[in-house]
Amino acid sequence: MDQKERLNALEVALNNETKEREFYLKNAGRTKNPLGKIMFKQIGDEELEHYDRLKQLHAEWEKRGTWPETLPLFVKDTAVKNALATFMQKIDKSGDVVSDVDDLDAVRTAIEFEAKGSAFYARLRDGVTDKKEKEFFGLMAAIEREHYLSLKSLEEYFVDPASWYRAKEHHTLDAGG
């Protein structure tokens, strides 16, 4: 991949991160479901951090024509697992799940975003030879994959909350009485 292809790929990534953040924040504000609010807000915040790192990278690359040696390009790992764990500790499991068809549609759209994002960053990782580039894009692919898996869990929650709770709590049936 040459410099022009890399810059174009970063511009696509910047555009995607912006659109996805807007989508997540819009749905965090719209949904009445507490887990939906938590997940959409958390992922939206993480997309902003991705955007900021990619913007720094793009600016340095455009200026120098190479991967920056001094720019700190650390990206925080995702905290969506922590958001799920916190939710499990605080939720009243006896109450009804408040969600609607728009919540399910939003989650399914987000799942598509994250699957495409993970594949996109994996292609970037696989198209470069520089170790730092590979690590950076590999981390981005892994974070997008974790978002995908967390959103799949949220989808399960919206579709069948009782089964979702059982699976998350690792309950087993006791035949002994």
VMD Tcl script that draws the C-alpha trace (Angstrom):
set ca {
  {0.00 0.00 0.00}
  {1.52 3.34 -1.01}
  {1.22 6.70 0.75}
  {-1.76 7.88 -1.29}
  {-3.66 4.65 -0.59}
  {-2.87 4.95 3.12}
  {-4.07 8.57 3.26}
  {-7.26 7.63 1.38}
  {-7.85 4.73 3.78}
  {-7.38 7.04 6.76}
  {-9.85 9.53 5.27}
  {-12.40 6.73 4.89}
  {-11.74 5.67 8.48}
  {-12.15 9.26 9.76}
  {-15.45 9.61 7.91}
  {-16.70 6.28 9.24}
  {-15.73 7.04 12.84}
  {-17.56 10.39 12.65}
  {-20.75 8.90 11.19}
  {-20.73 6.03 13.65}
  {-20.24 8.32 16.66}
  {-23.18 10.47 15.56}
  {-25.29 7.33 15.12}
  {-24.39 5.98 18.57}
  {-25.03 9.27 20.37}
  {-28.35 9.76 18.59}
  {-29.47 6.30 19.66}
  {-28.15 6.72 23.21}
  {-30.40 9.77 23.50}
  {-33.37 8.11 21.83}
  {-33.58 4.73 23.54}
  {-35.45 4.22 26.79}
  {-33.55 1.01 27.47}
  {-30.87 1.44 30.16}
  {-28.43 -1.08 28.66}
  {-28.96 0.37 25.20}
  {-28.16 3.86 26.57}
  {-24.99 2.60 28.27}
  {-23.75 0.65 25.26}
  {-24.51 3.29 22.64}
  {-22.88 6.03 24.74}
  {-19.80 3.94 25.56}
  {-19.16 2.92 21.96}
  {-19.86 6.48 20.76}
  {-17.24 7.81 23.18}
  {-14.75 5.20 21.97}
  {-15.41 6.14 18.34}
  {-14.47 9.75 19.22}
  {-11.16 8.59 20.65}
  {-10.53 6.53 17.48}
  {-11.31 9.60 15.37}
  {-8.85 11.73 17.38}
  {-6.01 9.19 16.98}
  {-6.70 8.73 13.26}
  {-6.80 12.50 12.75}
  {-3.38 12.86 14.43}
  {-2.03 10.03 12.33}
  {-3.45 11.50 9.11}
  {-1.97 14.95 9.81}
  {1.49 13.57 10.58}
  {1.44 11.19 7.63}
  {0.36 13.92 5.26}
  {3.16 16.19 6.52}
  {5.98 13.60 6.58}
  {4.89 10.91 4.14}
  {5.66 8.10 6.59}
  {4.36 6.51 9.74}
  {5.11 8.94 12.59}
  {7.96 7.97 14.88}
  {7.16 10.31 17.76}
  {3.38 10.75 17.73}
  {1.80 8.70 20.51}
  {-0.71 6.53 18.71}
  {-1.90 4.54 21.66}
  {-5.61 3.78 21.49}
  {-7.38 2.86 24.71}
  {-8.84 -0.60 24.75}
  {-12.61 -0.87 24.71}
  {-14.56 -0.68 27.94}
  {-17.79 -2.22 26.65}
  {-17.24 -5.41 28.67}
  {-17.00 -3.28 31.82}
  {-20.23 -1.51 30.85}
  {-22.00 -4.87 30.55}
  {-20.63 -6.06 33.89}
  {-21.70 -2.85 35.65}
  {-25.15 -3.13 34.13}
  {-25.48 -6.73 35.37}
  {-24.65 -5.66 38.93}
  {-27.13 -2.78 39.03}
  {-30.12 -3.98 37.02}
  {-33.42 -5.05 38.54}
  {-33.88 -8.34 36.75}
  {-37.51 -8.64 37.76}
  {-38.59 -5.64 35.68}
  {-39.65 -5.64 32.07}
  {-37.14 -4.75 29.41}
  {-38.06 -1.47 27.78}
  {-37.04 -1.59 24.16}
  {-38.72 -1.15 20.85}
  {-38.25 -2.06 17.21}
  {-36.09 1.06 16.72}
  {-33.68 -0.23 19.38}
  {-33.35 -3.56 17.63}
  {-32.93 -1.89 14.24}
  {-30.26 0.44 15.68}
  {-28.34 -2.46 17.22}
  {-28.46 -4.42 13.98}
  {-27.23 -1.40 12.03}
  {-24.43 -0.93 14.57}
  {-23.48 -4.61 14.27}
  {-23.01 -4.08 10.53}
  {-20.88 -0.96 11.17}
  {-18.61 -2.80 13.54}
  {-18.25 -5.91 11.37}
  {-17.27 -3.71 8.41}
  {-14.95 -1.63 10.61}
  {-13.16 -4.68 11.94}
  {-12.70 -6.06 8.42}
  {-11.51 -2.65 7.15}
  {-8.83 -2.29 9.84}
  {-7.79 -5.92 9.39}
  {-7.27 -5.25 5.65}
  {-5.16 -2.21 6.51}
  {-3.15 -4.30 8.99}
  {-2.61 -7.02 6.42}
  {-1.65 -4.52 3.69}
  {1.33 -3.01 5.50}
  {4.74 -4.28 6.54}
  {5.77 -1.74 9.19}
  {5.49 -3.32 12.64}
  {3.99 -0.20 14.28}
  {1.38 0.14 11.54}
  {0.46 -3.53 11.84}
  {0.08 -3.24 15.62}
  {-2.02 -0.07 15.41}
  {-4.41 -1.35 12.77}
  {-4.52 -4.75 14.46}
  {-5.59 -3.09 17.70}
  {-8.23 -1.06 15.87}
  {-9.56 -4.24 14.23}
  {-9.68 -6.00 17.61}
  {-11.54 -3.11 19.27}
  {-14.10 -2.99 16.47}
  {-14.50 -6.76 16.83}
  {-15.14 -6.36 20.56}
  {-17.75 -3.70 19.80}
  {-19.34 -6.15 17.36}
  {-19.48 -8.93 19.96}
  {-20.90 -6.60 22.62}
  {-23.56 -5.39 20.22}
  {-24.45 -8.99 19.36}
  {-24.96 -9.51 23.09}
  {-27.16 -6.39 23.24}
  {-29.18 -7.75 20.31}
  {-29.73 -11.00 22.25}
  {-30.82 -8.95 25.26}
  {-33.40 -7.04 23.20}
  {-34.74 -10.23 21.56}
  {-34.86 -12.51 24.62}
  {-33.94 -10.79 27.89}
  {-34.71 -13.79 30.12}
  {-32.31 -16.05 28.21}
  {-29.75 -13.27 28.08}
  {-29.84 -12.88 31.89}
  {-29.50 -16.63 32.40}
  {-26.52 -16.81 30.07}
  {-24.81 -13.77 31.62}
  {-25.33 -15.03 35.16}
  {-24.26 -18.57 34.20}
  {-27.20 -20.09 36.02}
  {-27.67 -23.80 35.80}
  {-30.80 -25.77 36.40}
  {-30.82 -27.76 39.62}
  {-32.73 -30.97 39.20}
  {-32.24 -31.87 42.87}
  {-34.91 -29.87 44.67}
}
mol new
graphics top color blue
foreach p $ca { graphics top sphere $p radius 0.5 }
foreach p [lrange $ca 0 end-1] q [lrange $ca 1 end] { graphics top cylinder $p $q radius 0.2 }
display resetview
